Amino acid sequence: MSLHLSFWVVNMIVSAVSIVVLAGLLLVYSHNFRAIKSTFSVGLVLFAVLFLVQNIAAIALYMSMATQEYGLAVAMPMLALNLAQLTGFSVLFWISWQ
């Protein structure tokens, strides 16, 4: 496996982990909405759903970019953005869970 392809695979894995974290956030926010019934809770559910859709679409995009042989110049910055996004979602999940 070439190096650039490995980075695209890592991008897909990070996006998949983000999907799991976002699904957890969606569950927490949905539970809060059922309990509280506030418009703020609706906004949080919408937030989680939109980022969930974005990460699902990102995996398809990364597969396409990997097959078209986009190089490390594209894969590495995308990985940095994905890791920052996953870190943010994880912190948000941790805070929301408490």
Secondary structure, DSSP 8 states (H G I E B T S, - for coil): --HHHHHHHHHHHHHHHHHHHHHHHHHHHHHHHHHH--HHHHHHHHHHHHHHHHHHHHHHHHHHHHHTT--HHHHHHHHHHHHHHHHHHHHHHHHHH-
